Amino acid sequence: MTTEYLIVGAGPSGCAAGITLCKHGKECMIIERYPLGRRKLCAGVFTRKSQRALDELLGAETAVKCYGECLVSREKQLVLWKDMEKLVACDTRFPITLIDRPKFDYFLAKHFMEQGGTILDNTNIVSISFDDRTVTLENGEKITYKNLIAADGANSFVEREAKKQVVGFLPKDESILAMEINVDREDFSIDGVNLYFEIVPETYAWAFSKADKVCLGLGKLQGKDFSAQEVFTQFLKKLGVKNLDKYPLRGAMLPFGNTMPVPAIPSADVMFVGDAGGLVEPVTGEGIFCALQSGIFAGDSRNAEEYLEKVKFLHRLIKKDAGYQKLLTMPRMMRFFYHRVKDNPGFMEHFYSTQIEEVCFEKFIQIYLKYKLLYRRKKDKS
């Protein structure tokens, strides 16, 4: 079997690449290890920049249909906590949109197939030869390709094989361990999107209101000497979550500020998109926008060299924000952050609406000074 473009992974990045290739009339196939629409560890925050990327990918009419089928809730309140002390609660300018990831992934996969694409799901790749541009499946079948798009997540099989075979290839650093449960509201109820600092070192915990459920989770950086399961359980008990035995803890490895130094292998025409390339927003952990956008870039590219040019701005943004994420973990910077958001509840809304919902981050002090200038102007007008 042969195909011009072979995509490994049927998540948002792989399907975005496939749908874009179908628009260009290219022959492409997706191989997915698991059944389509499987449950994934993801809070499902869907920002305005993700909505714009979805519009670009599907067209406005189909994007609205996708959005309608996958929407779980639209929350207005953002709450920040320092351990169990509430620092600030604010209503956001734009509702914080939360989607059902399995439904979202399935919609994209179905749309790809409707456009003429092929998906082999529940299909495992056992080997790749980058020299021969061939993959071998578990059943012994071989597929030859011209271009390979790796969209197979943080623990990318394509990445592991490239590390063994390609001289000079630089993989991602280790990902974080994320843990999550979704509980019934009768066992724990909370409103809005809640972020808890100082529960875990250098990252955060969360509790997101999602219709009849509440999604709770945390992230642990590699190399930190504590049990994520124990810390998570303590966090849930602090919150007063009932009937914990009903909810088995789920874990997954997720990129978090560890983007691949060069998310492609030009000599072998391999492109790494989404989590496989570490293309995840380092401050918030948001992955859907980067998955959609990098998938579109790959689908628009004739080869890996062209992909690197297209993805450059996204890669540069993530690298910059990785430094920003490290800066925010410094005790002095965190004290400054706590003080500012506590004294200025409107600043957190400004930060969320201008930085997280939109594409790029500025320096924290620069954002704060802009907010103060805007606040003074509004005060003078009133």
N, C-alpha and C positions, 0 to 999 in steps of 0.2 A: 504494500500500500504506500502511496506517495501523496504528499500535499505540499503546497507552496509555503504555508505558514502553519506550524504546529504550536498550539498553545497548551501549556500544562497548568491546569487549574481553572475551575469554572466559577470562581468568585467574581466580585465586581470588576477587578482589574482585568482578569482573563476575558470575561464577557464583553467588557468595554472595548478591548482590543479586537475581539472577534466581530462585534457589531460594526465597528469602524471599518474593518477589512471588507466585510460584506458590502458596505456602502460603496467601496472602491472596486467591487467586482472581483476581489481576490479569493482564491481558493484557500480555505482554512478549516482546521479541525481542532476541537478542544478535547483533551483527555483529563478526566476528573477521577480521582482515586475513590471518592465516596459517592453515595446516591445524591442526586440533586435535591437542594432545599434542606440539607441537613442542618441541625442546630449548631450555631457557632457562638463562641464567647465574644460578645460585642454589645455595648450599651446601646448602640444604634442612634447616636446623635447625628442629625442630618442638617448641616449648616446651609446658609444661603449660597455659599460658594459651591457646595455639593449640588444644590438644586440647579445652579447655572450649568454645571458640568453635565448633569443629567439631561437638561434641555438640549445641550449641544449634541449629546450622544443619541438621544431618542427622537428629538423634535418635541415641540411644546405639547402637542396633543397627547402623544404616547407617554410623555413624562408625567403629565397630570394624571393619567390613568394609573401609572406605576405608583405615583405618590399616594393616590387615593386607596389603592389596594394594600399598601404597606404601612400606612400611617398608623401609629399606636396612640400617640398623644402629642399635644402641643402645650408645653409648660411655660408659664409667664415668669415664674419666680426662680431666681438663682440665689443660693445660700452658701456662704463660706463659713467654715468652722475651724477653730484652732483646738484640736482634740475635741472635747465636747462643749467648748465655749463658742456660742454663735457670735461671729464677728460682724457679719452684715447680711441682710436679706434685701434684695432689690428686684423690682419688676423690670424685665428686659424690654428693650424697644421692639425687638422682633421675637415672636414666640420661639422657644427652644423646641425644635422638632425632633421627635424620637420615632424611629421606624422599626419594624419587625425584620431583622436581618434575613432569616430563612426565606420569608416571602419576597423580600427585595432581591435576593440572589436568584431565586427561582424565576421571578419575573424576567430578569435580564437573560437568564439561560434560555427561557422559552422564546423570548424575542429574538435571540441569536438564531435559534433553530428555525423560526418563522421567516427569517431573512435568508435562509438557505444554508446555514452553517450546520456542521455535524458535531455532536457531543458523544463521546464514549464515556459514560459515567460508570462508577463501580469498577473501574479499570485501573490496574496498577502497573506502573513502569518499573521494570527491574534493572534496566541498564540504559546508558546513553553513550554513544560514540560521537564526540564532537568532530573528530576527523572525518568520519563517514557520514555525519549528519543523519544518524539513524537512532531510533529508540526501539528497545525490545520490550514487549508487554509480557505480563505474567503467563499468558497462554502460549508464548513463543512467537507470536506474530511480530513482524518488524514494520516500522513506519519510517519512511525516508522523508526528510523535509529540506526546504531551502533556508527558511528562517525559523528560529525557535524563540517563543515568548514564554518566559518563566513567570507564572502567576500562581505559584504553589505555596505561598505563605511564608511565615517567618522561618519555619524549619524546611526550607526549600530543598527538595531532592536534587533539582538541577544545580543549585549552588554547591551542594556537597560533592556532586560528581565533577563540577568544574574545578573545585579545589584540588581534587586528585589528579585531574588530567591536563589542565591548562596552566602552562608555565607563566608565572607572574600575576595570576588571578588573585585579587584581594577580596575575600568574603566580608560579610558584615561582622561586627563585634557581636557578642552574645546578647540575646534579647532579654526582656524582663519576663518574670513569671506573673501572670495576671490570674486572680481567682475571683469567682463570681457565683452568685445565686440569685434566683428570682423567686420572691416569696409572695404568698397571698396577702391581700390587705388586711384580712382578719388576724394575721400573725404579726404584721408590722405595717403601719401606715405613715406616710410622710408626703408632703407636697413639694413640687418643684424639683429642681436639680440641685443636689447638695454635694459639696466637695469638702473633704475632711483632711486637713493638714496635720502633721505631727502624729499621725497614727502609724505610718511607716516612714523610715528615713528616706528623704530625697524624692519621694513620690507622694501619692495621696490615695485616699479611699473615697468611695462615692456611694450615694444612694439616690437613684433616679426614680421618680414617680412615672409609672408606665401603665396607664389605664387601671385594670384590676390587679396589677402586679407592682411590686417594687423591686428594682434591680439594684443589688448591692455588690460591691467588689473593691479590690485593691490591687496595686501593682508593687512588686518587689524587684529591685535592681539586682542583677547578678553580683555575687561577691559579698553580699550583706549577710552577716552572721546571725540569722534568726529564722525561726520556722514560720513561713508565710501562713500555713494552716492554723497554727496556734494564735498568731496575731489577728488573723481574720476572725477566728472564733471569738476571741476576746472583744473585738470590735463589735461583732453582732450582739454579744451579750450586753455590752455597754448601751447599745441602742435599745435593748429590750425586745429583740426579735424572739417570738414565741415558737415553740415546736421545731427547734433547729434540726432535730433528727429527721424531719420530713424532707429536708432539702440537702441532698448531697452536694458537696462543694465541687465546683468544676474549675479546672485550671488549663491554661494554654500559654504558650510562649508568644510574646508580641514584641515587635520592634519598638524602640523608644529612644530616639536620638542616636541610633546606630546605623544610619544609612550606609549602604554599600559605597565604598570610595568611588568606584566607576560602575554604574549599574548596567553594564553591557559588556559583551566580549566581541568587539568588532571583527576580529579575525575569524570567528566562528558564527557570526551573525546571530548572537544570543542577546536578547533584551530582558532585563529583570524589571518587573512592574509591581506596584503595590507593596505588600508586606515582604515579598521575596527580595525586593531591592532595598528594604528598610525605609521605604518611602511613606513615612508616617509622621504626623506633626508631633514634635518632641515635647512641647509644653503641655498640650491637652491630651495627647494620645489619639487624636482623631485620625482615622485611616480611610474613611469612605471617599472623601474628596481626592486624596492623593491616589487612591486606587483607580477611580474613574478617570482622573486627568492623565495619569501615566499610561493607562490602558489606551486612551484616545491617542496619545502621542505615539505609542507603539504601532497602533493600527494605521496611523497616518505616515509611517516611516517606511521607506523602501528597504532599509537595512539598519543594522545596529549603529553604524556611524551617524546616520541621520537622526536616529532616536536620541542619541546622546546630545545632539544639538538642541532638539526640541525639549528634552526633559531638563536641560541645564538650569533654567530659572527655578523649577520646582526643587531640584537637587540643592541648588545654592541656598534657597530659602530654608530648607530643612536643616542644612549644615549650620546656618546662622542661628536658627532657633535652638539647635542643640546646645550651643554655647549659652544662649539665653536661659535655657532650662537649668544648666549647671549653675549659672549666676543666681537664679532664684532659690537654689538650695543653700546658698551661703547664709549663715545665721544673721549677719548684719542686714543683708538684703531682705530676708524674710521679716525681720523686725520692722524695717522700713515699709514693707508691703502691708503687714498687719496694721500698722499705725495709720497708713493712708486710707485703706479701705474701711477701717472702723470709723475714722473721723469724717469720711466723705462717702456715704452710701451711694451717691450718684456716680462716683468714679468707677465703681465696679461695673455698673451698667454700661458706662462709656467704654470701658476696657473690653467687655464682652462683645458689644455691638460693633466696635470698630476693628478689633483685632481677631477675635475667635470666629465670628460669623463671616468675616472677610478674609482675603488671601494672605496678607503679609503682616508681620510683626515689626513694630518699631521698638526702640529702646524704652524701657519702662519709665525712666525719668522724663523722656521726651513725651511719652503718652500722657503722663501726669501733668506736665506743664501745659500741654495743649488742652487738656480737660479744664485746668484752672482758668485758662484764657477764655474758653468757651463759657464756663460757668459765670465768669465776671461779666461777659457780654450779655448773657441772659438776665443776670441780676440788674445790670444797668438799664436794660430795656424795660424791665418790670417796674 
